């Protein structure tokens, strides 16, 4: 009786060989060398926010393609379909488990696997809107300059921009400053403290000398700092921020090495 039990157990194990060895999901790598900021991934309808590329993710085995959608600020959404192919491990199951084992693999999807282990997302930058069509920065206001003489009179100062920054771990101090490639028109500024992460608020651009036309030559630099971690800095083009009405980023803090 004991031998029959052991034999039955072995048959049961072998009858799902590919399922045991491979599982119902497979790992693939998603990458795009041009994207350095976190992206939001949607894989078969499940959402995974703030993912840094390259990323190793799990996709379902089975006969259906896996749909992956990647989104990030400043980029058009990118969609790829991960096709599946026959999983050679299933042949071992057919050899040792026979028809029952093969049926288990078919039912669980273990008899398939992704065609590749590496996929490029090919995310494309979103074209900047033409201010002729922009409902906020209309043609006759595109060259108006932010100045002390007429505060609040330009469309730039009336445009509401969402600022959002977060970090892991949270509690990092946030600083911002203006970095200009036309300092004779728009001056560089010193760092100004905002608050700690997470930070979200709406702010307008009241940078002296700024116009919509020259805003492509001006950047907003954001620095996050936390004791025990390396400072991190990111820059955002003001023209792009105006068109998208948002500046946002996620900072993955890196611990400083211990000094021996």
C-alpha positions as CSV (number, residue, x, y, z in Angstrom):
1,X,0.0,0.0,0.0
2,X,2.8,2.4,0.9
3,X,4.6,1.7,-2.4
4,X,1.4,2.4,-4.3
5,X,1.0,5.7,-2.4
6,X,4.5,6.8,-3.3
7,X,4.0,5.7,-6.9
8,X,0.8,7.7,-7.1
9,X,2.5,10.8,-5.6
10,X,5.3,10.6,-8.2
11,X,2.8,10.3,-11.0
12,X,0.9,13.3,-9.7
13,X,4.1,15.4,-9.5
14,X,5.3,14.4,-12.9
15,X,1.9,15.0,-14.4
16,X,2.3,18.8,-13.9
17,X,6.0,19.0,-14.8
18,X,6.0,22.2,-16.7
19,X,3.6,23.9,-14.3
20,X,5.9,23.1,-11.4
21,X,9.1,24.1,-13.1
22,X,7.8,27.2,-14.7
23,X,4.7,28.4,-12.9
24,X,1.8,30.2,-14.4
25,X,3.8,33.4,-15.0
26,X,7.1,34.2,-16.7
27,X,9.6,37.1,-16.2
28,X,10.5,39.5,-18.9
29,X,12.5,42.7,-19.0
30,X,11.0,46.0,-20.2
31,X,13.4,48.7,-21.1
32,X,13.8,52.1,-22.9
33,X,17.3,53.8,-22.7
34,X,15.8,57.2,-23.5
35,X,13.5,57.3,-20.5
36,X,15.2,58.1,-17.2
37,X,12.1,59.0,-15.1
38,X,9.6,56.6,-13.5
39,X,6.9,55.2,-15.8
40,X,3.4,53.8,-15.0
41,X,2.9,50.3,-16.4
42,X,-0.4,48.6,-17.1
43,X,0.1,44.8,-17.7
44,X,-3.0,42.8,-18.6
45,X,-5.2,45.5,-16.9
46,X,-3.2,45.6,-13.6
47,X,-1.5,49.0,-12.9
48,X,2.1,49.4,-11.5
49,X,3.0,53.0,-10.9
50,X,6.4,54.7,-10.6
51,X,8.5,51.9,-12.2
52,X,12.1,52.7,-13.1
53,X,13.4,51.2,-16.4
54,X,14.8,48.7,-17.1
55,X,12.3,46.6,-15.0
56,X,11.9,42.9,-14.6
57,X,8.1,42.1,-14.6
58,X,5.9,39.0,-14.5
59,X,3.5,38.3,-17.4
60,X,0.9,35.5,-17.6
61,X,1.6,32.4,-19.6
62,X,-1.2,31.2,-21.8
63,X,-2.3,31.5,-25.4
64,X,-3.4,35.2,-25.3
65,X,-1.0,38.0,-25.9
66,X,0.0,40.1,-22.9
67,X,-0.8,43.8,-23.4
68,X,1.7,46.2,-21.8
69,X,1.0,50.0,-21.7
70,X,3.7,52.4,-20.5
71,X,3.0,56.0,-19.6
72,X,5.3,58.8,-18.4
73,X,5.2,62.6,-18.2
74,X,6.4,64.1,-21.5
75,X,5.9,60.9,-23.5
76,X,3.1,59.5,-25.6
77,X,1.7,56.3,-24.2
78,X,3.5,53.2,-25.6
79,X,1.8,49.9,-26.1
80,X,3.4,46.5,-26.9
81,X,2.0,43.1,-27.2
82,X,4.0,40.2,-25.8
83,X,3.3,37.1,-28.0
84,X,3.7,33.6,-26.6
85,X,5.3,30.5,-28.1
86,X,5.5,26.8,-27.3
87,X,7.3,26.0,-24.1
88,X,9.7,23.1,-24.7
89,X,9.4,21.9,-21.0
90,X,6.0,20.6,-22.0
91,X,7.6,17.8,-23.9
92,X,9.1,16.4,-20.7
93,X,5.6,16.5,-19.2
94,X,4.2,14.6,-22.2
95,X,7.1,12.0,-21.8
96,X,6.7,11.5,-18.0
97,X,3.1,12.5,-17.3
98,X,1.5,11.4,-20.5
99,X,-1.8,12.9,-21.6
100,X,-3.0,14.0,-18.1
101,X,0.2,16.0,-17.5
102,X,-0.1,17.6,-21.0
103,X,-3.7,18.5,-20.1
104,X,-2.5,20.2,-16.9
105,X,0.0,22.3,-18.8
106,X,-2.6,23.3,-21.4
107,X,-5.1,24.3,-18.7
108,X,-2.6,26.4,-16.7
109,X,-0.9,28.0,-19.7
110,X,2.5,26.5,-18.7
111,X,2.9,25.0,-22.2
112,X,3.6,28.6,-23.5
113,X,6.2,31.2,-22.7
114,X,7.0,34.8,-24.1
115,X,8.7,34.9,-27.4
116,X,11.5,37.0,-25.9
117,X,12.9,37.8,-22.5
118,X,13.7,41.4,-23.4
119,X,11.3,44.1,-24.8
120,X,11.9,47.7,-25.7
121,X,9.0,50.1,-25.1
122,X,10.1,52.7,-27.7
123,X,8.4,55.6,-25.9
124,X,8.2,58.8,-28.0
125,X,8.3,62.3,-26.6
126,X,5.1,64.2,-26.8
127,X,5.3,67.1,-29.3
128,X,5.0,70.5,-27.7
129,X,1.7,72.2,-28.5
130,X,1.8,75.2,-30.8
131,X,0.9,78.3,-28.8
132,X,-1.4,79.4,-31.7
133,X,-3.7,76.6,-30.7
134,X,-3.1,76.8,-27.0
135,X,-6.2,78.0,-25.1
136,X,-4.1,79.7,-22.4
137,X,-1.1,81.2,-24.1
138,X,-2.8,82.9,-27.1
139,X,-0.8,84.4,-30.0
140,X,-0.9,88.0,-28.8
141,X,0.3,87.1,-25.3
142,X,3.1,84.7,-26.3
143,X,5.7,87.5,-26.2
144,X,4.5,89.3,-23.0
145,X,7.1,89.5,-20.4
146,X,6.7,88.8,-16.7
147,X,7.8,92.0,-14.9
148,X,7.6,93.8,-11.6
149,X,5.8,96.7,-13.3
150,X,2.7,94.8,-14.2
151,X,2.5,91.8,-11.9
152,X,-0.1,89.2,-12.8
153,X,-0.8,90.7,-16.2
154,X,0.6,87.9,-18.4
155,X,-1.0,84.6,-19.4
156,X,2.1,82.8,-17.9
157,X,1.3,84.2,-14.4
158,X,-2.4,83.1,-14.8
159,X,-1.5,79.6,-15.9
160,X,-1.9,77.1,-13.1
161,X,0.9,74.4,-13.0
162,X,0.6,71.3,-10.8
163,X,3.8,70.6,-8.9
164,X,4.1,67.1,-7.4
165,X,7.2,65.4,-6.0
166,X,7.6,62.3,-3.9
167,X,10.5,60.1,-2.7
168,X,11.3,56.8,-1.2
169,X,11.9,57.1,1.7
170,X,9.7,60.1,2.2
171,X,10.6,63.2,4.3
172,X,13.3,64.5,1.9
173,X,13.7,68.2,1.8
174,X,12.8,69.8,-1.6
175,X,14.6,72.8,-3.1
176,X,14.0,74.6,-6.4
177,X,15.8,77.2,-8.5
178,X,15.7,78.7,-12.0
179,X,18.4,77.6,-14.4
180,X,18.5,79.8,-17.5
181,X,20.5,79.6,-20.7
182,X,19.6,83.3,-21.4
183,X,20.8,84.9,-18.1
184,X,20.7,88.4,-19.6
185,X,16.9,88.0,-20.0
186,X,15.9,85.5,-17.3
187,X,18.3,85.3,-14.4
188,X,19.4,82.2,-12.6
189,X,18.2,82.1,-9.0
190,X,19.5,80.6,-5.7
191,X,17.8,77.5,-4.2
192,X,14.5,78.1,-2.5
193,X,13.1,75.6,0.0
194,X,9.7,74.2,-0.7
195,X,8.9,71.6,2.0
196,X,9.4,67.8,2.5
197,X,8.1,65.0,0.3
198,X,5.4,64.2,-0.5
199,X,4.7,67.6,-2.0
200,X,1.7,68.7,-4.1
201,X,0.4,72.2,-4.9
202,X,-0.5,74.4,-7.8
203,X,1.8,77.3,-8.7
204,X,2.1,79.8,-11.5
205,X,5.2,81.0,-13.3
206,X,6.1,84.5,-12.1
207,X,9.8,84.3,-13.1
208,X,11.0,87.8,-14.1
209,X,11.9,88.2,-17.8
210,X,10.0,85.0,-18.8
211,X,7.9,84.9,-21.9
212,X,6.2,81.9,-23.5
213,X,8.5,82.3,-26.5
214,X,11.7,82.2,-24.4
215,X,10.5,79.6,-21.9
216,X,12.1,76.8,-23.8
217,X,15.5,78.3,-22.7
218,X,14.6,78.1,-19.1
219,X,14.5,75.1,-16.7
220,X,13.3,74.5,-13.2
221,X,15.8,72.5,-11.1
222,X,14.5,70.4,-8.3
223,X,16.8,69.0,-5.6
224,X,15.8,66.6,-2.9
225,X,18.0,66.1,0.2
226,X,17.8,63.7,3.2
227,X,20.3,62.9,5.9
228,X,22.1,59.6,5.2
229,X,21.2,59.7,1.5
230,X,22.7,61.2,-1.6
231,X,21.2,64.4,-3.0
232,X,19.3,64.0,-6.2
233,X,18.7,66.7,-8.8
234,X,16.3,66.7,-11.8
235,X,15.5,69.5,-14.3
236,X,12.3,70.4,-16.1
237,X,11.9,72.5,-19.2
238,X,9.6,75.4,-18.5
239,X,8.0,75.3,-22.0
240,X,7.1,71.7,-21.6
241,X,5.8,72.3,-18.1
242,X,3.5,75.1,-19.4
243,X,2.2,72.9,-22.2
244,X,1.5,70.0,-19.9
245,X,0.6,72.2,-16.9
246,X,2.5,69.9,-14.6
247,X,6.0,69.3,-13.1
248,X,6.2,66.0,-11.3
249,X,8.9,63.4,-10.4
250,X,9.6,60.5,-8.1
251,X,13.0,60.3,-6.4
252,X,14.4,56.9,-5.4
253,X,16.9,57.9,-2.7
254,X,20.2,56.1,-2.5
255,X,21.9,55.6,0.9
256,X,25.4,57.2,1.3
257,X,28.2,54.6,1.8
258,X,29.4,54.3,5.3
259,X,32.8,55.8,6.0
260,X,35.1,53.3,7.6
